[in-house]
Amino acid sequence: MLWIVVGVVALLVLALVLLYNRLVRLRNRVENAWAQVDVQLKRRYDLIPNLVETVKGYAAHERETFEAVTNARARAQAAQGPAEQGAAEGILGQALGRLFAVAEAYPELQADENFRQLQDELAQTENRIAVSRQVYNDTVLTYNNAIQTVPTVFVAGMLGFAKRDFFEAEEATREAPRVAF
């Protein structure tokens, strides 16, 4: 009888260890996916000052637009977590849309090689951000499913695993601003 009890306890401990290890791997994947989003956002933040300076050279009187982009970039860089980051990114996207709208009024700016190169790099970065966001959200979905389904749901909370937020755009900014050059 003692061996049966010891065997059952050993199986329960083994199951708990396996569940814990699975949750740790999933949590680490979520953190890695967020780090990839963060890398792409940083790349975007690094491009924005160059873009603003290039446009400033042609449209010096558009100071309010430049300040809006600069302030939105600073808020986005300071944002913490997916929810706050999503809101800040929406505001930054709107400000960039206004910057590109200003650039439309200057044909010589559109012909500038530096501006076109920066614009292309920003477009590529936006695509990378979109892919990174998708990977992050898929990883969060897998993790959240794992901690909310049986049998893991019975131990996840006790082991300190909590639901993670998806990286979602603000409702008002779900559609990208339309800019034509």
Secondary structure as the mmCIF struct_conf table of DSSP 4:
data_model
#
loop_
_struct_conf.conf_type_id
_struct_conf.id
_struct_conf.beg_label_comp_id
_struct_conf.beg_label_asym_id
_struct_conf.beg_label_seq_id
_struct_conf.end_label_comp_id
_struct_conf.end_label_asym_id
_struct_conf.end_label_seq_id
HELX_RH_AL_P HELX_RH_AL_P1 LEU A 2 TYR A 58
TURN_TY1_P TURN_TY1_P1 ALA A 60 HIS A 61
HELX_RH_AL_P HELX_RH_AL_P2 ARG A 63 ALA A 78
HELX_RH_AL_P HELX_RH_AL_P3 GLY A 81 GLU A 104
TURN_TY1_P TURN_TY1_P2 ALA A 105 ALA A 105
HELX_RH_AL_P HELX_RH_AL_P4 PRO A 107 GLN A 110
TURN_TY1_P TURN_TY1_P3 ALA A 111 ALA A 111
HELX_RH_AL_P HELX_RH_AL_P5 GLU A 113 GLN A 148
BEND BEND1 THR A 149 THR A 149
TURN_TY1_P TURN_TY1_P4 VAL A 150 THR A 152
HELX_RH_AL_P HELX_RH_AL_P6 VAL A 153 ALA A 156
TURN_TY1_P TURN_TY1_P5 GLY A 157 GLY A 160
HELX_RH_3T_P HELX_RH_3T_P1 GLU A 171 THR A 173
BEND BEND2 ARG A 174 GLU A 175
HELX_LH_PP_P HELX_LH_PP_P1 ALA A 176 ARG A 178
#
